[in-house]
Amino acid sequence: MLSSLQFKINENQIALEAAIMKLTLWLDQRGATAVDGNVRGALGTITKNKGFIKMTLAVMITPE
């Protein structure tokens, strides 16, 4: 049950990342470069952690 919850949280994180990226592109097209840069920095953190989260979930879900 806990691993299912963690999987769903990870899915939500990926969906939020995609939505935020679309908003970032929209802001960039309208010249809001200061906001765009800040958001891209936060997205960089999400991207950096995504691989670790995915790997850890795979290990947790794999039966021993």
C-alpha positions, 0 to 999 in steps of 0.5 A: 500500500505504501509503495502504491502511494509513493508511486502516485505521488511520483506520478503527480510530481511528473504531471506538475512538472509538465504543467509548470513547464508549459506555464514557463514556456508561456511566460517566456514567450511574453517576456517575463524572463525573471519569472521564467528563470526562477521557475526553470531553476525550480524545475531543474531541482525536480529534474535532478531528483526525478531519477533518484525517486524513480530508482528508489521506487523501483527498488521499493516495489521489487519483491525481495 
